[in-house]
Amino acid sequence: MHVTIDGFGGDRHKLSDENLVRALLDRYPEEIGMTKIAPPHVCRYVGENPRDWGISGFVLIAESHISIHTFPEHGYVWVDVFSCKGFDARRPIDDIREQFLLADVRTQVLSRGLEFPHTVEAAAPYATRERKDVAAAVVDERLAARQKEHR
């Protein structure tokens, strides 16, 4: 499961707070049932354009990672919660909105790898259907080529 959170209209002071980002990354794994395998890594970044500075941080979890990137001068925050196991997506979405006092949030919840069969028996019907589709496409291409030759 992969949840992306794009937050807008946030509080500049909260978006500037390295300790807030670190605290969120430190507590999220346990709150959503994940296993933290390293402490959060958080740093302040200042790029070529001084208005594009911000706080970036991530925490490695056994299931993948969680990252937060803030852009205080713009009022933005971008968050990724990526895990190979499911969790309640509303929890981090609502918490990020509240913690950074966001005016607007756009989110995506992606199922990663869960839609694919995990056994040969379950995958066989899909493979058979794909082979038939490919064979039909090859036949269609050959017929179209022959028709073109006879024109």
Secondary structure, DSSP 8 states (H G I E B T S, - for coil): -EEEEEEES--HHHHT-HHHHHHHHHHHHHHTT--B-S--EEEEE--SSGGG-EEEEEEEETTEEEEEEEETTTTEEEEEEEESS---THHHHHHHHHHTT-SEEEEEEE--STTS--SHHHHHHHHHHHHHHHHHHHHHHHHHHHHHHT-
